[in-house]
Amino acid sequence: MNFIRHLAEEQRKSIMRVNSLLETDARRRFMNTIYTLARNGDSDWHTIHPSITQEDIANMARLSRSTATIIINELRREGVLGGSGRALKVNVPRLQSLINSHPGRHHTGV
């Protein structure tokens, strides 16, 4: 029964992720994508694995690399993103607060 519950939960998350990609603006898609990648950390700051490039994140969010770079720089100035080189660190509570306050559809916990 736990396995079926797990599969149902994974399917629900996938459907919600697809919906968020279809129904939101570029900044929200980007924020939801990095939230999905970063929310598994144990502390406020979580490092996205260095093998995931900014281009990979842009592709996951259906954005061009240049648009993703602009959003990354904005989020760095807002204290949501940090790190240097290929290490992208995410302040998860601050990101979640931004997602919840950003105009448009609210993040659904995907």
A tleap script that builds the chain and sets N, CA, C and O, in Angstrom:
source leaprc.protein.ff14SB
mol = sequence {
  NMET ASN PHE ILE ARG HIE LEU ALA GLU GLU
  GLN ARG LYS SER ILE MET ARG VAL ASN SER
  LEU LEU GLU THR ASP ALA ARG ARG ARG PHE
  MET ASN THR ILE TYR THR LEU ALA ARG ASN
  GLY ASP SER ASP TRP HIE THR ILE HIE PRO
  SER ILE THR GLN GLU ASP ILE ALA ASN MET
  ALA ARG LEU SER ARG SER THR ALA THR ILE
  ILE ILE ASN GLU LEU ARG ARG GLU GLY VAL
  LEU GLY GLY SER GLY ARG ALA LEU LYS VAL
  ASN VAL PRO ARG LEU GLN SER LEU ILE ASN
  SER HIE PRO GLY ARG HIE HIE THR GLY CVAL
}
set mol.1.N position { 0.817 -1.200 0.000 }
set mol.1.CA position { 0.000 0.000 0.000 }
set mol.1.C position { 0.863 1.267 0.000 }
set mol.1.O position { 0.525 2.246 -0.666 }
set mol.2.N position { 1.991 1.251 0.755 }
set mol.2.CA position { 2.871 2.412 0.775 }
set mol.2.C position { 3.448 2.699 -0.602 }
set mol.2.O position { 3.616 3.862 -0.970 }
set mol.3.N position { 3.754 1.657 -1.372 }
set mol.3.CA position { 4.299 1.831 -2.707 }
set mol.3.C position { 3.282 2.533 -3.610 }
set mol.3.O position { 3.641 3.436 -4.367 }
set mol.4.N position { 2.035 2.127 -3.533 }
set mol.4.CA position { 0.977 2.747 -4.349 }
set mol.4.C position { 0.790 4.201 -3.933 }
set mol.4.O position { 0.610 5.072 -4.784 }
set mol.5.N position { 0.831 4.464 -2.640 }
set mol.5.CA position { 0.719 5.832 -2.143 }
set mol.5.C position { 1.881 6.676 -2.673 }
set mol.5.O position { 1.693 7.822 -3.080 }
set mol.6.N position { 3.072 6.096 -2.663 }
set mol.6.CA position { 4.261 6.788 -3.164 }
set mol.6.C position { 4.104 7.117 -4.655 }
set mol.6.O position { 4.383 8.239 -5.080 }
set mol.7.N position { 3.658 6.137 -5.440 }
set mol.7.CA position { 3.457 6.369 -6.878 }
set mol.7.C position { 2.410 7.451 -7.122 }
set mol.7.O position { 2.586 8.302 -7.995 }
set mol.8.N position { 1.345 7.422 -6.371 }
set mol.8.CA position { 0.288 8.436 -6.520 }
set mol.8.C position { 0.821 9.822 -6.184 }
set mol.8.O position { 0.494 10.796 -6.862 }
set mol.9.N position { 1.638 9.914 -5.144 }
set mol.9.CA position { 2.222 11.194 -4.762 }
set mol.9.C position { 3.179 11.707 -5.842 }
set mol.9.O position { 3.175 12.895 -6.163 }
set mol.10.N position { 3.990 10.821 -6.397 }
set mol.10.CA position { 4.902 11.215 -7.473 }
set mol.10.C position { 4.134 11.680 -8.712 }
set mol.10.O position { 4.541 12.635 -9.373 }
set mol.11.N position { 3.045 11.018 -9.022 }
set mol.11.CA position { 2.228 11.428 -10.163 }
set mol.11.C position { 1.606 12.797 -9.903 }
set mol.11.O position { 1.570 13.645 -10.795 }
set mol.12.N position { 1.118 13.013 -8.685 }
set mol.12.CA position { 0.534 14.310 -8.325 }
set mol.12.C position { 1.575 15.416 -8.481 }
set mol.12.O position { 1.270 16.477 -9.027 }
set mol.13.N position { 2.796 15.181 -8.010 }
set mol.13.CA position { 3.871 16.169 -8.128 }
set mol.13.C position { 4.188 16.458 -9.593 }
set mol.13.O position { 4.404 17.609 -9.973 }
set mol.14.N position { 4.215 15.408 -10.410 }
set mol.14.CA position { 4.509 15.588 -11.838 }
set mol.14.C position { 3.438 16.422 -12.519 }
set mol.14.O position { 3.750 17.310 -13.314 }
set mol.15.N position { 2.201 16.148 -12.218 }
set mol.15.CA position { 1.099 16.909 -12.817 }
set mol.15.C position { 1.164 18.367 -12.385 }
set mol.15.O position { 0.977 19.265 -13.206 }
set mol.16.N position { 1.427 18.609 -11.111 }
set mol.16.CA position { 1.513 19.980 -10.625 }
set mol.16.C position { 2.695 20.711 -11.248 }
set mol.16.O position { 2.603 21.904 -11.538 }
set mol.17.N position { 3.811 20.004 -11.457 }
set mol.17.CA position { 4.994 20.608 -12.091 }
set mol.17.C position { 4.683 21.004 -13.530 }
set mol.17.O position { 5.046 22.097 -13.964 }
set mol.18.N position { 4.016 20.127 -14.271 }
set mol.18.CA position { 3.625 20.438 -15.650 }
set mol.18.C position { 2.699 21.644 -15.665 }
set mol.18.O position { 2.869 22.546 -16.485 }
set mol.19.N position { 1.724 21.669 -14.770 }
set mol.19.CA position { 0.809 22.807 -14.707 }
set mol.19.C position { 1.539 24.106 -14.409 }
set mol.19.O position { 1.222 25.140 -14.997 }
set mol.20.N position { 2.517 24.070 -13.500 }
set mol.20.CA position { 3.242 25.300 -13.175 }
set mol.20.C position { 4.069 25.777 -14.361 }
set mol.20.O position { 4.250 26.982 -14.537 }
set mol.21.N position { 4.570 24.863 -15.173 }
set mol.21.CA position { 5.330 25.259 -16.363 }
set mol.21.C position { 4.428 25.855 -17.432 }
set mol.21.O position { 4.867 26.712 -18.198 }
set mol.22.N position { 3.196 25.424 -17.496 }
set mol.22.CA position { 2.275 25.899 -18.514 }
set mol.22.C position { 1.611 27.224 -18.159 }
set mol.22.O position { 1.275 28.004 -19.050 }
set mol.23.N position { 1.420 27.484 -16.877 }
set mol.23.CA position { 0.551 28.579 -16.471 }
set mol.23.C position { 1.249 29.783 -15.846 }
set mol.23.O position { 0.564 30.692 -15.377 }
set mol.24.N position { 2.556 29.830 -15.818 }
set mol.24.CA position { 3.205 30.907 -15.086 }
set mol.24.C position { 4.200 31.676 -15.950 }
set mol.24.O position { 4.599 31.231 -17.026 }
set mol.25.N position { 4.588 32.852 -15.439 }
set mol.25.CA position { 5.561 33.672 -16.157 }
set mol.25.C position { 6.980 33.134 -15.955 }
set mol.25.O position { 7.197 32.203 -15.179 }
set mol.26.N position { 7.929 33.726 -16.656 }
set mol.26.CA position { 9.307 33.226 -16.667 }
set mol.26.C position { 9.933 33.211 -15.272 }
set mol.26.O position { 10.546 32.220 -14.877 }
set mol.27.N position { 9.783 34.288 -14.540 }
set mol.27.CA position { 10.393 34.365 -13.210 }
set mol.27.C position { 9.807 33.300 -12.283 }
set mol.27.O position { 10.543 32.636 -11.553 }
set mol.28.N position { 8.501 33.141 -12.312 }
set mol.28.CA position { 7.848 32.141 -11.458 }
set mol.28.C position { 8.274 30.727 -11.870 }
set mol.28.O position { 8.532 29.889 -11.007 }
set mol.29.N position { 8.350 30.453 -13.171 }
set mol.29.CA position { 8.802 29.125 -13.617 }
set mol.29.C position { 10.212 28.850 -13.117 }
set mol.29.O position { 10.513 27.747 -12.660 }
set mol.30.N position { 11.079 29.864 -13.206 }
set mol.30.CA position { 12.450 29.699 -12.743 }
set mol.30.C position { 12.482 29.453 -11.240 }
set mol.30.O position { 13.168 28.543 -10.775 }
set mol.31.N position { 11.741 30.259 -10.476 }
set mol.31.CA position { 11.736 30.100 -9.023 }
set mol.31.C position { 11.177 28.735 -8.621 }
set mol.31.O position { 11.722 28.089 -7.727 }
set mol.32.N position { 10.111 28.292 -9.261 }
set mol.32.CA position { 9.551 26.972 -8.956 }
set mol.32.C position { 10.544 25.865 -9.285 }
set mol.32.O position { 10.631 24.872 -8.564 }
set mol.33.N position { 11.288 26.034 -10.368 }
set mol.33.CA position { 12.278 25.022 -10.757 }
set mol.33.C position { 13.392 24.924 -9.729 }
set mol.33.O position { 13.745 23.824 -9.303 }
set mol.34.N position { 13.957 26.071 -9.318 }
set mol.34.CA position { 15.042 25.979 -8.343 }
set mol.34.C position { 14.515 25.556 -6.974 }
set mol.34.O position { 15.241 24.938 -6.196 }
set mol.35.N position { 13.266 25.881 -6.676 }
set mol.35.CA position { 12.672 25.403 -5.414 }
set mol.35.C position { 12.597 23.880 -5.423 }
set mol.35.O position { 12.919 23.230 -4.429 }
set mol.36.N position { 12.173 23.321 -6.541 }
set mol.36.CA position { 12.094 21.867 -6.664 }
set mol.36.C position { 13.474 21.237 -6.505 }
set mol.36.O position { 13.608 20.193 -5.865 }
set mol.37.N position { 14.496 21.858 -7.078 }
set mol.37.CA position { 15.856 21.321 -6.995 }
set mol.37.C position { 16.480 21.511 -5.618 }
set mol.37.O position { 17.330 20.719 -5.212 }
set mol.38.N position { 16.068 22.554 -4.893 }
set mol.38.CA position { 16.768 22.920 -3.663 }
set mol.38.C position { 16.056 22.526 -2.380 }
set mol.38.O position { 16.681 22.569 -1.320 }
set mol.39.N position { 14.828 22.157 -2.414 }
set mol.39.CA position { 14.090 21.982 -1.162 }
set mol.39.C position { 14.461 20.728 -0.385 }
set mol.39.O position { 13.899 20.487 0.683 }
set mol.40.N position { 15.379 19.932 -0.883 }
set mol.40.CA position { 15.789 18.724 -0.176 }
set mol.40.C position { 16.900 18.967 0.833 }
set mol.40.O position { 17.379 18.015 1.450 }
set mol.41.N position { 17.318 20.194 1.018 }
set mol.41.CA position { 18.404 20.484 1.943 }
set mol.41.C position { 17.956 20.466 3.395 }
set mol.41.O position { 16.763 20.526 3.693 }
set mol.42.N position { 18.932 20.383 4.293 }
set mol.42.CA position { 18.647 20.334 5.723 }
set mol.42.C position { 18.690 21.708 6.378 }
set mol.42.O position { 18.187 21.871 7.489 }
set mol.43.N position { 19.273 22.687 5.721 }
set mol.43.CA position { 19.405 24.014 6.317 }
set mol.43.C position { 18.680 25.024 5.436 }
set mol.43.O position { 18.079 24.661 4.425 }
set mol.44.N position { 18.742 26.305 5.832 }
set mol.44.CA position { 18.114 27.352 5.030 }
set mol.44.C position { 18.747 27.458 3.646 }
set mol.44.O position { 18.054 27.693 2.656 }
set mol.45.N position { 20.073 27.283 3.583 }
set mol.45.CA position { 20.781 27.373 2.313 }
set mol.45.C position { 21.053 25.967 1.794 }
set mol.45.O position { 21.560 25.113 2.521 }
set mol.46.N position { 20.714 25.737 0.541 }
set mol.46.CA position { 20.971 24.434 -0.070 }
set mol.46.C position { 21.705 24.664 -1.387 }
set mol.46.O position { 21.322 25.530 -2.174 }
set mol.47.N position { 22.757 23.891 -1.624 }
set mol.47.CA position { 23.520 23.995 -2.863 }
set mol.47.C position { 22.949 23.044 -3.895 }
set mol.47.O position { 22.819 21.844 -3.651 }
set mol.48.N position { 22.612 23.592 -5.048 }
set mol.48.CA position { 22.170 22.755 -6.159 }
set mol.48.C position { 23.405 22.040 -6.693 }
set mol.48.O position { 24.454 22.659 -6.875 }
set mol.49.N position { 23.286 20.769 -6.940 }
set mol.49.CA position { 24.433 19.959 -7.363 }
set mol.49.C position { 25.137 20.615 -8.551 }
set mol.49.O position { 24.482 20.990 -9.524 }
set mol.50.N position { 26.471 20.759 -8.483 }
set mol.50.CA position { 27.221 21.447 -9.538 }
set mol.50.C position { 27.080 20.816 -10.924 }
set mol.50.O position { 27.360 21.473 -11.927 }
set mol.51.N position { 26.655 19.564 -10.997 }
set mol.51.CA position { 26.477 18.957 -12.322 }
set mol.51.C position { 25.253 19.523 -13.036 }
set mol.51.O position { 25.109 19.353 -14.247 }
set mol.52.N position { 24.375 20.193 -12.299 }
set mol.52.CA position { 23.208 20.845 -12.907 }
set mol.52.C position { 23.617 22.266 -13.253 }
set mol.52.O position { 23.811 23.095 -12.364 }
set mol.53.N position { 23.745 22.545 -14.525 }
set mol.53.CA position { 24.222 23.845 -14.977 }
set mol.53.C position { 23.075 24.852 -15.043 }
set mol.53.O position { 21.903 24.484 -14.968 }
set mol.54.N position { 23.434 26.123 -15.183 }
set mol.54.CA position { 22.417 27.155 -15.354 }
set mol.54.C position { 21.614 26.896 -16.627 }
set mol.54.O position { 20.414 27.169 -16.676 }
set mol.55.N position { 22.266 26.378 -17.639 }
set mol.55.CA position { 21.545 26.039 -18.877 }
set mol.55.C position { 20.547 24.913 -18.629 }
set mol.55.O position { 19.439 24.939 -19.163 }
set mol.56.N position { 20.932 23.925 -17.822 }
set mol.56.CA position { 20.006 22.843 -17.471 }
set mol.56.C position { 18.775 23.396 -16.761 }
set mol.56.O position { 17.643 23.021 -17.067 }
set mol.57.N position { 19.017 24.297 -15.803 }
set mol.57.CA position { 17.902 24.890 -15.068 }
set mol.57.C position { 17.016 25.696 -16.011 }
set mol.57.O position { 15.789 25.631 -15.925 }
set mol.58.N position { 17.638 26.453 -16.908 }
set mol.58.CA position { 16.866 27.224 -17.894 }
set mol.58.C position { 15.996 26.293 -18.731 }
set mol.58.O position { 14.821 26.582 -18.959 }
set mol.59.N position { 16.557 25.188 -19.186 }
set mol.59.CA position { 15.782 24.237 -19.981 }
set mol.59.C position { 14.632 23.630 -19.174 }
set mol.59.O position { 13.530 23.464 -19.697 }
set mol.60.N position { 14.881 23.299 -17.909 }
set mol.60.CA position { 13.824 22.740 -17.059 }
set mol.60.C position { 12.671 23.723 -16.877 }
set mol.60.O position { 11.516 23.320 -16.745 }
set mol.61.N position { 12.996 25.013 -16.870 }
set mol.61.CA position { 11.985 26.056 -16.667 }
set mol.61.C position { 11.430 26.607 -17.983 }
set mol.61.O position { 10.642 27.553 -17.987 }
set mol.62.N position { 11.857 26.000 -19.112 }
set mol.62.CA position { 11.430 26.460 -20.439 }
set mol.62.C position { 11.835 27.917 -20.678 }
set mol.62.O position { 11.020 28.733 -21.109 }
set mol.63.N position { 13.092 28.230 -20.395 }
set mol.63.CA position { 13.617 29.578 -20.584 }
set mol.63.C position { 14.868 29.531 -21.429 }
set mol.63.O position { 15.528 28.497 -21.531 }
set mol.64.N position { 15.191 30.678 -22.043 }
set mol.64.CA position { 16.488 30.774 -22.706 }
set mol.64.C position { 17.557 30.946 -21.636 }
set mol.64.O position { 17.265 31.352 -20.512 }
set mol.65.N position { 18.771 30.640 -21.988 }
set mol.65.CA position { 19.886 30.776 -21.048 }
set mol.65.C position { 20.043 32.228 -20.627 }
set mol.65.O position { 20.327 32.502 -19.461 }
set mol.66.N position { 19.862 33.166 -21.556 }
set mol.66.CA position { 20.029 34.586 -21.227 }
set mol.66.C position { 18.943 35.068 -20.261 }
set mol.66.O position { 19.224 35.857 -19.359 }
set mol.67.N position { 17.715 34.602 -20.443 }
set mol.67.CA position { 16.646 34.977 -19.510 }
set mol.67.C position { 16.922 34.405 -18.128 }
set mol.67.O position { 16.715 35.085 -17.122 }
set mol.68.N position { 17.384 33.165 -18.069 }
set mol.68.CA position { 17.725 32.550 -16.783 }
set mol.68.C position { 18.838 33.337 -16.093 }
set mol.68.O position { 18.789 33.524 -14.878 }
set mol.69.N position { 19.827 33.795 -16.834 }
set mol.69.CA position { 20.929 34.571 -16.260 }
set mol.69.C position { 20.416 35.876 -15.664 }
set mol.69.O position { 20.848 36.277 -14.582 }
set mol.70.N position { 19.502 36.538 -16.358 }
set mol.70.CA position { 18.920 37.783 -15.843 }
set mol.70.C position { 18.191 37.515 -14.527 }
set mol.70.O position { 18.345 38.269 -13.566 }
set mol.71.N position { 17.405 36.450 -14.482 }
set mol.71.CA position { 16.649 36.114 -13.272 }
set mol.71.C position { 17.600 35.709 -12.147 }
set mol.71.O position { 17.387 36.084 -10.994 }
set mol.72.N position { 18.641 34.948 -12.469 }
set mol.72.CA position { 19.637 34.564 -11.462 }
set mol.72.C position { 20.253 35.813 -10.837 }
set mol.72.O position { 20.383 35.899 -9.616 }
set mol.73.N position { 20.630 36.778 -11.671 }
set mol.73.CA position { 21.237 38.007 -11.151 }
set mol.73.C position { 20.257 38.789 -10.276 }
set mol.73.O position { 20.654 39.340 -9.249 }
set mol.74.N position { 18.979 38.843 -10.671 }
set mol.74.CA position { 17.963 39.508 -9.855 }
set mol.74.C position { 17.844 38.819 -8.491 }
set mol.74.O position { 17.815 39.477 -7.451 }
set mol.75.N position { 17.775 37.478 -8.515 }
set mol.75.CA position { 17.610 36.728 -7.266 }
set mol.75.C position { 18.852 36.805 -6.387 }
set mol.75.O position { 18.741 36.741 -5.163 }
set mol.76.N position { 20.030 36.941 -6.988 }
set mol.76.CA position { 21.246 37.161 -6.197 }
set mol.76.C position { 21.149 38.501 -5.461 }
set mol.76.O position { 21.453 38.587 -4.271 }
set mol.77.N position { 20.721 39.550 -6.182 }
set mol.77.CA position { 20.579 40.877 -5.559 }
set mol.77.C position { 19.540 40.860 -4.442 }
set mol.77.O position { 19.653 41.619 -3.480 }
set mol.78.N position { 18.533 40.004 -4.563 }
set mol.78.CA position { 17.473 39.916 -3.555 }
set mol.78.C position { 17.842 38.981 -2.397 }
set mol.78.O position { 17.051 38.808 -1.469 }
set mol.79.N position { 19.031 38.380 -2.444 }
set mol.79.CA position { 19.485 37.516 -1.362 }
set mol.79.C position { 18.897 36.118 -1.384 }
set mol.79.O position { 18.969 35.398 -0.388 }
set mol.80.N position { 18.317 35.726 -2.509 }
set mol.80.CA position { 17.727 34.392 -2.639 }
set mol.80.C position { 18.778 33.395 -3.108 }
set mol.80.O position { 18.781 32.240 -2.681 }
set mol.81.N position { 19.662 33.840 -3.979 }
set mol.81.CA position { 20.712 32.978 -4.518 }
set mol.81.C position { 22.076 33.478 -4.080 }
set mol.81.O position { 22.292 34.677 -3.905 }
set mol.82.N position { 22.985 32.545 -3.909 }
set mol.82.CA position { 24.359 32.861 -3.569 }
set mol.82.C position { 25.263 31.834 -4.222 }
set mol.82.O position { 24.853 31.108 -5.127 }
set mol.83.N position { 26.494 31.786 -3.751 }
set mol.83.CA position { 27.452 30.838 -4.306 }
set mol.83.C position { 28.339 31.502 -5.321 }
set mol.83.O position { 28.133 32.653 -5.707 }
set mol.84.N position { 29.349 30.740 -5.751 }
set mol.84.CA position { 30.269 31.257 -6.759 }
set mol.84.C position { 30.628 30.134 -7.713 }
set mol.84.O position { 30.505 28.953 -7.390 }
set mol.85.N position { 31.070 30.525 -8.883 }
set mol.85.CA position { 31.404 29.525 -9.894 }
set mol.85.C position { 30.170 28.710 -10.247 }
set mol.85.O position { 29.092 29.263 -10.465 }
set mol.86.N position { 30.333 27.390 -10.302 }
set mol.86.CA position { 29.218 26.516 -10.670 }
set mol.86.C position { 28.318 26.171 -9.490 }
set mol.86.O position { 27.266 25.557 -9.665 }
set mol.87.N position { 28.735 26.571 -8.279 }
set mol.87.CA position { 27.941 26.260 -7.091 }
set mol.87.C position { 26.847 27.311 -6.933 }
set mol.87.O position { 27.138 28.473 -6.650 }
set mol.88.N position { 25.615 26.917 -7.111 }
set mol.88.CA position { 24.474 27.813 -6.953 }
set mol.88.C position { 23.790 27.455 -5.640 }
set mol.88.O position { 23.255 26.357 -5.488 }
set mol.89.N position { 23.809 28.398 -4.685 }
set mol.89.CA position { 23.192 28.173 -3.384 }
set mol.89.C position { 21.861 28.902 -3.333 }
set mol.89.O position { 21.721 30.016 -3.837 }
set mol.90.N position { 20.881 28.246 -2.711 }
set mol.90.CA position { 19.524 28.778 -2.660 }
set mol.90.C position { 19.110 28.955 -1.207 }
set mol.90.O position { 19.209 28.020 -0.412 }
set mol.91.N position { 18.648 30.147 -0.858 }
set mol.91.CA position { 18.057 30.385 0.453 }
set mol.91.C position { 16.592 29.960 0.333 }
set mol.91.O position { 15.742 30.734 -0.108 }
set mol.92.N position { 16.314 28.719 0.732 }
set mol.92.CA position { 14.998 28.111 0.488 }
set mol.92.C position { 13.868 28.880 1.177 }
set mol.92.O position { 12.855 29.134 0.527 }
set mol.93.N position { 13.980 29.263 2.448 }
set mol.93.CA position { 12.867 30.013 3.056 }
set mol.93.C position { 12.594 31.351 2.355 }
set mol.93.O position { 11.442 31.744 2.170 }
set mol.94.N position { 13.668 32.036 1.973 }
set mol.94.CA position { 13.492 33.317 1.277 }
set mol.94.C position { 12.854 33.096 -0.099 }
set mol.94.O position { 11.995 33.872 -0.517 }
set mol.95.N position { 13.277 32.035 -0.803 }
set mol.95.CA position { 12.695 31.711 -2.103 }
set mol.95.C position { 11.218 31.377 -1.953 }
set mol.95.O position { 10.392 31.856 -2.730 }
set mol.96.N position { 10.878 30.565 -0.965 }
set mol.96.CA position { 9.482 30.200 -0.755 }
set mol.96.C position { 8.636 31.433 -0.449 }
set mol.96.O position { 7.504 31.544 -0.920 }
set mol.97.N position { 9.180 32.352 0.333 }
set mol.97.CA position { 8.476 33.592 0.630 }
set mol.97.C position { 8.247 34.411 -0.637 }
set mol.97.O position { 7.166 34.966 -0.832 }
set mol.98.N position { 9.256 34.485 -1.493 }
set mol.98.CA position { 9.113 35.199 -2.765 }
set mol.98.C position { 8.074 34.553 -3.663 }
set mol.98.O position { 7.259 35.244 -4.274 }
set mol.99.N position { 8.099 33.230 -3.744 }
set mol.99.CA position { 7.133 32.508 -4.572 }
set mol.99.C position { 5.718 32.810 -4.084 }
set mol.99.O position { 4.812 33.047 -4.884 }
set mol.100.N position { 5.540 32.799 -2.774 }
set mol.100.CA position { 4.209 33.029 -2.214 }
set mol.100.C position { 3.740 34.464 -2.361 }
set mol.100.O position { 2.536 34.722 -2.375 }
set mol.101.N position { 4.688 35.418 -2.472 }
set mol.101.CA position { 4.304 36.830 -2.593 }
set mol.101.C position { 4.312 37.323 -4.030 }
set mol.101.O position { 3.810 38.412 -4.305 }
set mol.102.N position { 4.870 36.545 -4.954 }
set mol.102.CA position { 4.973 36.943 -6.353 }
set mol.102.C position { 3.578 36.919 -6.974 }
set mol.102.O position { 2.831 35.961 -6.773 }
set mol.103.N position { 3.217 37.965 -7.730 }
set mol.103.CA position { 1.898 37.979 -8.369 }
set mol.103.C position { 1.690 36.763 -9.270 }
set mol.103.O position { 2.639 36.265 -9.877 }
set mol.104.N position { 0.491 36.305 -9.353 }
set mol.104.CA position { 0.173 35.139 -10.184 }
set mol.104.C position { -0.129 33.951 -9.331 }
set mol.104.O position { -0.436 34.079 -8.145 }
set mol.105.N position { -0.044 32.820 -9.919 }
set mol.105.CA position { -0.397 31.577 -9.238 }
set mol.105.C position { 0.604 31.257 -8.134 }
set mol.105.O position { 1.813 31.369 -8.338 }
set mol.106.N position { 0.110 30.864 -6.980 }
set mol.106.CA position { 0.979 30.513 -5.865 }
set mol.106.C position { 1.566 29.136 -6.047 }
set mol.106.O position { 0.971 28.265 -6.682 }
set mol.107.N position { 2.748 28.950 -5.479 }
set mol.107.CA position { 3.421 27.656 -5.519 }
set mol.107.C position { 2.588 26.639 -4.759 }
set mol.107.O position { 2.034 26.934 -3.700 }
set mol.108.N position { 2.507 25.446 -5.314 }
set mol.108.CA position { 1.618 24.435 -4.750 }
set mol.108.C position { 2.364 23.349 -4.003 }
set mol.108.O position { 1.771 22.323 -3.671 }
set mol.109.N position { 3.650 23.540 -3.727 }
set mol.109.CA position { 4.397 22.559 -2.962 }
set mol.109.C position { 4.972 21.441 -3.787 }
set mol.109.O position { 5.300 20.380 -3.257 }
set mol.110.N position { 5.101 21.664 -5.088 }
set mol.110.CA position { 5.666 20.631 -5.958 }
set mol.110.C position { 7.116 20.467 -5.642 }
set mol.110.O position { 7.794 19.644 -6.258 }
savepdb mol mol.pdb
quit
